[in-house]
């Protein structure tokens, strides 16, 4: 998906512009942020005004990464879930895990695993995974990625980085085993970053 879906409602577009405006403001404003990211300030102003209704997703991803915001939040995925039967394989974690006193990375964050797609790689549902979007993945790394569909859908997946594809590692027959081809442009598949830590808090019954 190179651009935002043209099927978005006016309500979603308005909320998207409001969230994008917040990210741009926190990034120093359209002029400073555009100069830093190599995005013309006129483009940013047009996206904020709605003059151009379908900005490239890759540009919004660049702004999200630079300002510390989550792409799904800017894209209003929380209020308007993706079409289709795509379940999110990881969701943003909020709170402070008991075992981690250290602050998480600025470029990345902590995510709660909701899939068995990487169970054979030791990543299980309920695990807390920490990712660093500033690091480049290496072959075999667990990565978090955004996969976009031509119908405007978007989903978060966890996979093993095995260029030129992303792979599952599971015995669960309900999970699609098909490799996901990597996309250098980020229009169809955007690999956010590798996992750097994994926490599994043990439940102790007293």
Secondary structure, DSSP 8 states (H G I E B T S, - for coil): --B--TT--HHHHHHHHHHHHHHHHHTT-HHHHHHHHT--HHHHHHHHHTSSS--BHHHHHHHHHHHT--HHHHTTTTTS--SSS---SEEE--S--TT--S---SSEEEEEE---TTGGGT--TT-EEEEETTS---TT-EEEEEEE-TTS-EEEEEEEEETTEEE-----TTS----EE--TTSSSEEEEEEEEEEE-------
